[in-house]
């Protein structure tokens, strides 16, 4: 191959592997004069700036890990367009190749390898680093049989990027956890699930879930339970089988932590070591039995040889040997181990509360993206547990609520549960037409829908009956969405127009005005002809403004005691004057 030197220090010698994310080369470190392994990212990831930033950040955090069961990361850098990681060079094969070559591993060997992997994960989880891609291909086996985990940092960077941008999942579908298959939040318990599948494969040389395509396998991780490993290999002790089944539980809360897994596997390793020593098929030193002397044998030819009862050798009754894992001692040891594991789990969860630890204030992460919320809590020395919930008011991937709530003072390293929105749960809009308003509201509440505006409309239907709704029947909606209803007001009422009622009140007014004009017209119409009434309005209208000055004030006191008399006197006097003038 063409000689390449990265950063003027790492001289690439040969290509030793390739994967979906990077290519691995054996290289020579010119500065320290030692062999190293260099992993260079593929070109597909070079254009994603945010992924590159996260890749460097996660790789640098993984470089802090120093454990005998973890492949060490020496350096992270960029040379031209090549983004690379420099790691410890382990000249050995992978666990996958060991399983393919040897088939099912011995019970003790499989337990020891699983304990090594769990020990390395415990160290990583204590430093808030999740591997996300535990599988036999990423486990290197050294010459002395020790297991070492590789690819820390790069798997976490890819997973965070795909969860944030598009929801796709990168990883080995046969080994990732149900929450990874759903595209949900990844926790340290996800690594424990993957380790459970690796242990299952080491014991049976089979994968628990297979299918025609990756989607079918992922659905089995979510919905189906694996076949018990003892069906393929009856020699598996119940204690070891229980550990496998618990690690592969669908619920992360039931799975043990990586630290608890180390303790349980250590107890199984001790029990298996004792059972190997007590194997009845192993080579043993047997006591020598007494043989009768040759003389007594000769004397007994043709006759029965009698020996005293006290001289007869005592033969112990044959005892049927049982496997050690079916003995009472093994059952007692298993019970003790379970009690110890239970106690360790309780102390790991609550033991730190009893100590004098530093207190911290819970920060607010509501409304923030999952990755940002986890980073904020971890920066405040708090552990994070992620739960998912439906909420149509909060976009998917954002935190809906948290427990403990913001502002509370807790001990450092306290577990904080954040509930992440999955968006609104999709459902079909039911048909509410024809239901009573109260029945429609009750049905909306059962479906988790909210009542919006209620409009009334004239209709021959019974009052309060739902006529229509928005959205319409069959429309795809989300839980928590608001639904508007249109209900019947009943048949419309027939009312008289308001204009007719006004005429009834206006009719009496002309009747009241006519009597006033009649007394003036009667005396004029009797002596005159038909032409005279045409000229009457002019003299009649002219003196009307003059009656007030014509009336003398002296007549008022005379008629004060007889109000009716002046009215009769005044009217004819005015007529007489007018007649004289005419």
C-alpha positions in Angstrom: 0.0 0.0 0.0 1.0 3.6 -0.4 2.9 4.8 2.6 0.8 7.4 4.6 1.8 9.3 7.7 -0.9 10.9 9.8 0.0 14.1 11.7 3.7 13.4 10.9 3.7 10.7 13.6 1.6 7.6 12.8 2.9 5.6 9.8 0.3 3.3 8.4 1.6 -0.2 7.6 -1.2 -2.5 6.7 -5.0 -2.6 6.7 -6.3 -5.1 9.3 -10.0 -4.5 9.3 -13.0 -2.5 8.0 -16.5 -1.8 9.3 -19.5 0.3 8.5 -18.0 3.4 10.1 -14.3 3.2 9.7 -11.3 1.3 8.4 -8.6 0.0 10.8 -4.9 0.0 10.1 -1.9 -1.2 11.9 0.6 1.7 12.2 3.9 2.6 13.8 4.2 5.4 16.3 7.4 7.2 15.3 7.5 9.3 18.5 7.1 6.4 21.0 8.4 3.6 18.7 5.5 1.3 19.4 2.8 -0.4 17.3 -0.6 1.1 17.4 -4.0 0.6 15.7 -5.4 3.6 13.8 -9.1 3.8 12.9 -10.0 6.3 10.1 -13.6 7.4 9.5 -15.3 6.8 6.2 -15.9 9.7 3.8 -19.6 9.5 4.5 -19.2 11.1 7.9 -16.8 13.8 6.9 -19.5 16.2 5.7 -21.5 16.2 8.9 -19.9 18.9 11.0 -22.0 18.3 14.1 -21.3 14.6 13.9 -17.5 15.2 13.7 -17.6 17.5 16.7 -19.5 15.0 18.7 -17.2 12.2 17.5 -14.1 14.1 18.8 -15.8 15.0 22.1 -16.9 11.4 22.8 -13.5 9.9 21.7 -11.7 12.3 24.0 -13.9 11.4 26.9 -13.4 7.7 26.1 -9.6 8.3 26.2 -9.9 8.9 29.9 -10.8 5.2 30.4 -7.9 3.1 31.7 -8.9 -0.6 32.4 -7.3 -3.9 31.7 -10.5 -5.0 29.9 -10.8 -2.0 27.7 -8.6 -1.2 24.6 -6.9 2.1 25.5 -7.3 5.1 23.3 -4.1 7.0 22.8 -4.9 9.9 20.6 -7.6 11.6 18.5 -6.8 13.9 15.6 -7.3 15.2 12.1 -4.9 14.9 9.2 -6.1 16.6 6.1 -9.6 15.2 5.6 -9.0 12.1 7.7 -10.5 12.0 11.2 -8.8 9.2 13.1 -8.5 7.5 16.5 -5.2 6.0 17.7 -5.7 2.9 19.9 -3.8 0.2 21.6 -2.8 -2.6 19.2 -3.9 -6.0 20.4 -2.5 -8.9 18.3 -5.3 -11.4 18.7 -8.6 -12.5 17.2 -12.1 -11.5 18.1 -14.6 -13.3 20.3 -16.8 -13.9 17.2 -14.0 -15.9 15.6 -13.4 -17.9 18.8 -17.1 -18.9 18.9 -17.1 -19.8 15.2 -13.9 -22.0 15.7 -14.7 -23.7 19.0 -18.6 -23.7 18.9 -20.3 -23.4 22.3 -17.7 -22.4 24.9 -17.3 -24.2 28.2 -19.5 -22.9 31.0 -16.5 -21.7 33.0 -14.8 -20.0 29.9 -18.0 -18.2 28.9 -18.6 -17.0 32.5 -15.1 -15.6 32.7 -15.3 -13.8 29.4 -18.7 -12.3 30.3 -17.2 -11.2 33.7 -14.3 -9.5 31.9 -16.7 -7.6 29.6 -19.0 -6.6 32.5 -16.0 -5.4 34.5 -14.9 -3.1 31.6 -18.4 -1.8 31.2 -18.6 -1.0 34.9 -15.6 1.2 34.6 -17.0 2.9 31.5 -20.5 3.5 33.1 -18.9 4.9 36.2 -17.4 7.6 33.9 -20.8 8.2 32.2 -19.8 6.5 28.9 -22.1 4.1 27.2 -20.7 1.8 24.4 -24.0 1.2 22.5 -22.5 -1.5 20.3 -21.5 -4.5 22.5 -21.1 -7.6 20.3 -18.5 -10.4 19.8 -17.0 -8.5 16.9 -15.9 -5.7 19.3 -14.4 -8.0 21.9 -10.7 -8.8 21.4 -9.2 -12.0 23.0 -5.6 -11.7 24.2 -3.2 -14.6 24.1 -3.8 -15.3 27.9 -7.6 -15.5 27.4 -8.5 -12.1 28.7 -11.3 -10.1 26.9 -10.9 -6.5 25.9 -13.6 -4.2 24.7 -12.9 -2.0 21.7 -14.6 0.8 19.8 -15.5 3.0 22.8 -16.4 6.6 21.8 -17.2 6.1 18.1 -20.4 4.0 18.7 -21.8 6.6 21.1 -21.2 9.4 18.7 -23.0 7.7 15.9 -26.0 6.8 18.1 -26.5 10.3 19.4 -26.3 11.7 15.9 -28.8 9.4 14.4 -31.2 9.7 17.3 -31.2 13.5 17.0 -31.3 13.7 13.2 -33.9 11.4 11.6 -34.5 8.6 14.2 -32.5 5.9 12.3 -30.4 3.5 14.3 -26.9 2.4 13.5 -25.7 -0.8 15.1 -25.8 -4.6 14.9 -29.5 -5.6 14.9 -28.8 -9.0 16.4 -27.3 -7.4 19.6 -28.9 -4.1 20.3 -31.6 -3.5 23.0 -35.3 -3.0 22.5 -35.0 0.7 23.3 -32.4 1.0 20.5 -34.7 -0.9 18.2 -37.5 1.7 19.0 -35.1 4.6 18.5 -35.5 5.6 22.1 -33.1 6.7 24.8 -29.9 4.7 25.4 -28.7 4.0 28.9 -26.0 1.8 30.6 -28.7 -0.9 30.8 -28.6 -1.1 27.0 -25.0 -2.4 27.2 -26.1 -5.0 29.8 -28.8 -6.3 27.3 -26.2 -6.6 24.6 -23.9 -8.5 26.9 -26.7 -10.9 27.8 -27.0 -11.8 24.1 -23.3 -12.3 23.8 -23.3 -14.6 26.8 -26.3 -16.5 25.3 -24.3 -16.9 22.0 -21.2 -18.2 23.9 -23.3 -20.8 25.7 -25.4 -22.1 22.8 -23.6 -21.0 19.7 -26.9 -19.5 18.6 -28.4 -16.0 18.4 -31.7 -15.6 20.4 -33.4 -13.7 17.6 -33.1 -14.2 13.8 -35.2 -13.1 10.9 -35.4 -12.5 7.2 -34.5 -8.8 7.4 -33.3 -6.3 10.1 -36.8 -4.9 10.7 -38.1 -8.4 11.5 -35.2 -9.0 13.9 -35.7 -5.6 15.6 -39.4 -6.3 16.1 -38.5 -9.6 17.8 -36.3 -7.7 20.2 -39.3 -5.6 21.2 -42.1 -8.1 21.3 -40.8 -11.7 21.7 -39.1 -13.6 24.5 -36.0 -15.6 23.7 -35.9 -19.4 23.9 -34.4 -20.6 27.2 -30.7 -21.5 26.6 -31.1 -24.7 28.6 -33.2 -26.1 25.8 -30.2 -26.1 23.5 -27.8 -27.0 26.2 -29.2 -28.8 29.3 -25.9 -28.6 31.2 -26.3 -24.9 31.8 -26.8 -24.4 35.6 -30.1 -22.6 36.6 -28.1 -19.9 38.3 -26.3 -19.0 35.1 -29.4 -19.2 33.0 -31.2 -16.9 35.4 -28.4 -14.3 34.9 -28.8 -14.5 31.1 -32.6 -14.1 31.2 -32.5 -11.2 33.6 -29.9 -9.4 31.5 -32.1 -9.8 28.4 -35.2 -8.5 30.0 -37.3 -6.2 27.9 -37.6 -3.7 30.8 -34.4 -1.8 31.6 -35.5 -1.6 35.3 -35.4 -5.4 35.7 -31.9 -5.7 34.2 -29.0 -5.7 36.6 -26.4 -3.0 36.4 -22.9 -3.8 35.1 -21.5 -3.8 38.6 -24.2 -6.2 39.9 -23.5 -8.4 36.8 -19.8 -8.7 37.8 -20.8 -9.8 41.3 -23.2 -12.4 40.1 -20.9 -13.8 37.4 -18.1 -14.0 40.0 -20.3 -16.2 42.2 -21.1 -18.4 39.3 -17.4 -18.7 38.4 -16.6 -19.9 42.0 -19.5 -22.4 41.9 -18.4 -23.8 38.5 -14.8 -24.1 39.7 -15.9 -26.1 42.7 -18.0 -28.4 40.5 -15.1 -29.1 38.3 -13.1 -30.3 41.3 -15.9 -32.6 42.4 -16.5 -34.1 39.0 -16.9 -37.9 39.5 -15.3 -38.5 36.1 -12.1 -36.8 37.0 -9.0 -38.9 37.9 -9.0 -39.8 41.6 -6.8 -41.9 44.1 -8.9 -44.9 45.2 -8.2 -46.9 48.4 -6.8 -50.4 48.0 -9.2 -53.3 48.9 -8.1 -56.3 50.9 -7.3 -59.5 49.0 -7.5 -62.9 50.7 -4.3 -64.9 51.0 -3.4 -67.5 48.3 -3.5 -70.4 50.8 -7.1 -69.9 51.8 -8.0 -69.8 48.2 -6.4 -73.1 47.5 -8.1 -74.7 50.5 -11.4 -73.5 49.3 -11.2 -75.3 45.9 -14.2 -77.6 45.7 -15.4 -76.4 49.1 -16.8 -73.2 50.4 -14.3 -71.2 52.3 -15.7 -69.9 55.6 -14.2 -66.8 57.2 -15.1 -65.3 60.5 -17.6 -62.6 60.4 -15.2 -60.1 61.9 -12.7 -60.8 59.2 -15.2 -60.0 56.3 -14.3 -56.8 54.6 -17.1 -54.2 54.9 -18.2 -52.9 51.5 -19.8 -49.4 51.5 -23.2 -49.2 49.7 -23.1 -47.7 46.3 -24.1 -44.1 46.2 -25.5 -42.7 43.0 -23.6 -39.6 42.2 -25.4 -36.4 41.1 -24.2 -33.3 39.3 -23.0 -30.6 41.6 -25.4 -28.0 40.4 -28.3 -30.3 41.5 -27.0 -30.8 45.0 -28.3 -29.0 48.1 -25.0 -27.3 48.5 -25.3 -25.6 45.1 -28.8 -24.5 45.8 -27.7 -23.0 49.1 -24.9 -21.2 47.4 -27.2 -19.9 44.7 -29.6 -18.5 47.4 -26.7 -16.8 49.2 -25.5 -15.3 45.9 -29.0 -13.9 45.1 -29.3 -12.4 48.6 -25.8 -10.8 48.2 -26.8 -9.4 44.7 -30.0 -8.1 46.1 -28.2 -6.4 49.0 -25.6 -4.9 46.6 -28.3 -3.5 44.4 -30.1 -1.8 47.3 -26.9 -0.3 48.6 -25.9 0.8 45.1 -29.3 2.6 44.7 -29.7 4.0 48.2 -26.5 3.6 50.0 -25.0 6.9 49.0 -28.0 8.7 50.5 -26.9 7.7 54.0 -23.4 9.2 53.5 -22.3 12.8 53.9 -22.3 13.8 50.2 -22.3 17.1 48.6 -25.7 18.5 47.8 -26.7 20.0 44.4 -29.7 21.8 43.1 -31.7 20.1 40.4 -31.5 22.2 37.2 -34.4 22.7 34.8 -34.4 20.6 31.7 -38.1 20.8 30.7 -38.5 21.7 27.0 -34.9 20.7 26.1 -33.7 18.0 23.7 -32.8 14.7 25.3 -29.1 14.9 24.6 -28.9 18.4 26.0 -30.9 17.5 29.1 -28.7 14.5 29.8 -25.6 16.6 29.4 -26.9 19.3 31.8 -27.8 16.8 34.5 -24.5 14.9 34.2 -22.6 18.2 34.4 -24.3 18.8 37.8 -23.2 15.4 39.0 -26.6 13.7 38.7 -27.5 10.4 37.2 -30.1 10.2 34.5 -33.0 7.8 33.9 -35.1 8.3 30.7 -38.7 7.4 30.4 -40.9 8.0 27.4 -44.5 9.3 27.3 -47.1 10.6 24.8 -47.7 14.4 24.8 -49.1 16.1 21.8 -48.3 19.6 23.2 -44.5 18.9 23.3 -42.5 18.0 20.2 -41.0 14.5 20.1 -37.6 14.2 21.7 -38.1 17.1 24.2 -38.4 16.7 27.9 -42.0 16.9 29.2 -41.3 16.7 33.0 -38.7 15.7 35.5 -38.5 14.0 38.9 -37.2 15.5 41.2 -38.6 18.8 40.1 -36.4 21.9 39.3 -35.0 23.7 42.2 -34.9 20.9 44.7 -31.8 20.2 46.7 -30.6 16.6 46.5 -27.4 14.6 47.1 -24.9 14.4 44.3 -25.1 11.3 42.1 -28.9 11.2 42.7 -31.0 9.6 40.1 -33.2 12.0 38.1 -35.9 10.7 35.9 -36.8 12.7 32.8 -39.9 12.0 30.8 -39.3 12.5 27.0 -42.2 13.2 24.7 -43.0 10.7 21.9 -45.4 13.2 20.4 -49.1 12.7 20.3 -50.4 9.1 20.1 -52.0 8.7 16.7 -55.6 7.5 16.4 -58.6 7.8 14.2 -61.3 10.5 14.9 -64.5 8.6 16.0 -68.0 9.4 14.7 -69.8 11.5 17.3 -72.7 12.6 15.2 -76.1 11.6 16.7 -74.8 11.4 20.3 -75.9 13.7 23.1 -73.5 16.4 24.0 -72.7 14.9 27.4 -72.1 11.5 25.8 -69.8 13.0 23.2 -67.8 14.9 25.8 -67.4 11.7 27.9 -66.1 9.7 24.9 -63.6 12.5 24.0 -62.3 12.3 27.6 -61.9 8.5 27.4 -59.8 8.9 24.2 -57.6 11.6 25.8 -59.0 14.4 23.6 -59.8 17.9 24.7 -63.1 19.7 24.0 -62.8 22.9 22.1 -65.6 25.3 21.0 -69.2 24.2 21.0 -71.5 25.9 18.4 -75.3 25.7 18.2 -77.3 25.4 15.0 -81.0 25.2 14.2 -82.0 21.7 13.4 -85.0 19.4 13.6 -82.9 17.1 15.8 -83.3 17.0 19.6 -81.7 20.0 21.3 -78.2 19.1 22.5 -77.6 16.4 19.8 -74.2 16.5 18.1 -74.7 17.4 14.4 -71.0 17.5 13.3 -67.5 17.9 14.6 -64.1 19.2 13.5 -61.9 17.2 12.6 -64.3 14.9 10.7 -64.7 11.2 11.2 -61.7 9.0 10.2 -59.2 11.9 10.3 -55.8 11.0 11.8 -55.4 12.9 15.1 -53.2 12.8 18.2 -54.1 12.4 21.8 -54.5 15.7 23.5 -55.9 17.4 20.4 -58.8 19.8 20.6 -62.1 18.9 19.0 -64.9 21.4 18.1 -68.6 20.3 18.2 -71.7 21.6 16.5 -74.9 20.7 18.4 -78.6 21.2 17.7 -80.5 24.1 19.1 -83.9 22.7 18.1 -86.4 23.8 15.5 -86.5 27.6 14.9 -89.3 29.7 16.5 -91.8 31.7 14.3 -92.0 35.4 15.6 -94.1 38.4 14.3 -92.1 41.1 12.5 -91.4 44.1 14.8 -92.7 46.5 12.1 -96.4 45.4 12.7 -96.3 46.1 16.4 -95.2 49.6 15.8 -98.3 50.4 13.7 -100.6 49.4 16.5 -99.1 52.1 18.7 -99.0 54.7 15.9 -102.7 54.3 14.9 -104.3 56.1 17.9 -102.3 59.3 17.4 -104.2 60.5 14.3 -107.5 59.8 16.1 -106.5 62.2 18.9 -105.6 65.0 16.5 -108.8 65.0 14.5 -111.2 66.3 17.2 -109.1 69.4 17.6 -109.5 70.4 13.9 -113.2 69.5 13.7 -114.7 72.4 15.9 -112.9 75.0 13.7 -114.1 73.5 10.4 -117.8 73.0 11.4 -118.9 76.7 11.6 -116.9 77.6 8.5 -118.3 74.8 6.2 -122.0 75.4 6.9 -122.5 78.9 5.3 -119.8 78.8 2.6 -119.7 77.1 -0.7 -117.2 74.5 -1.9 -114.7 77.2 -3.1 -114.6 78.9 0.3 -112.9 76.0 2.1 -109.9 76.5 -0.2 -109.5 80.1 1.1 -110.1 79.2 4.8 -106.7 77.9 5.7 -105.0 81.2 5.0 -107.0 83.4 7.6 -107.1 80.5 10.0 -103.4 79.9 10.1 -102.5 83.6 10.3 -104.3 84.4 13.6 -103.1 81.2 15.3 -99.9 82.8 16.7 -101.9 85.9 17.9 -104.3 84.4 20.4 -101.9 84.9 23.3 -101.7 88.7 22.9 -105.4 88.9 22.1 -106.5 87.4 25.4 -106.6 90.0 28.1 -105.2 89.2 31.5 -108.3 90.7 33.2 -110.5 87.8 32.0 -108.4 85.1 33.8 -109.1 86.1 37.3 -112.9 86.3 36.5 -112.9 82.7 35.3 -110.6 81.4 37.9 -113.4 80.0 39.9 -115.2 78.7 36.8 -112.7 77.2 34.5 -115.2 75.7 32.2 -117.1 78.9 31.5 -114.2 80.9 29.8 -113.7 78.0 27.4 -117.2 78.3 26.2 -117.1 82.1 26.0 -113.7 82.4 24.2 -114.5 80.0 21.4 -117.6 81.8 20.1 -116.0 85.3 20.5 -113.2 84.3 18.2 -115.7 83.0 15.7 -117.7 86.2 15.8 -114.7 88.4 15.2 -113.6 86.2 12.3 -117.2 86.4 10.8 -117.2 90.2 11.1 -113.9 90.5 9.3 -115.1 88.2 6.5 
